Amino acid sequence: MDPLHLTTSRRDGTLTVSVAGELDIATTEQFRSHLLALLQEAGRSRRTDTELVIEVSRLSFIDAAGLGILVSVQNQAVNQHTRLHIKGVPPNMRRLLRITGLDRHLI
């Protein structure tokens, strides 16, 4: 089991969180809290081009709870007019997103 590691960087209106390890029911609260704090930060920004990027190339596992957090955060981002993108999607996660239809909304 790989513990979840989140690293955040800020550059030119882009908040990027790099995710490594396993995103499952045991780690979703940590992930959700971190992303919601970043969305709040983006919402307070006076920039109109602020975006949140979730970089997942080092994510080794994601389950339904992790997908649920991504959908929830995407909905929150849309509501506050913050662009959200997921980048570096590994093949196994890309397949899962395609099967569930979430690829059209998250990638």
C-alpha positions, 0 to 999 in steps of 0.5 A: 500500500502506497500512502497518499502524498500531495504536493502543491505548487502555485504559478501564474494563476495555476494551482497544481496539486501532484498526487502520488500513492493510493487514492482510496476510501482511507485517503479520500478525506485528506484529498478532498480537504486539500482540494477544497482548500485549493478551490477556496484559494482560487475563489478568493483570487482576483484573477479570472484565469485561475485554474486548478490542475490535478496531476496524477501521473504518480497515482498508483491506485484509485477506487470509486471513493476517489472518483467520487471526490474528483466528481464532487470537486469538479462540480464545486469548481464549475459552481465557482467558475474555476477551471479544473483539469486532470493531467498525467492520467495513467492508462489504468485510470484513463480506462476507468474514466472512459468506462464511467464516462468521466473522461468527458468531464475531467480530462 
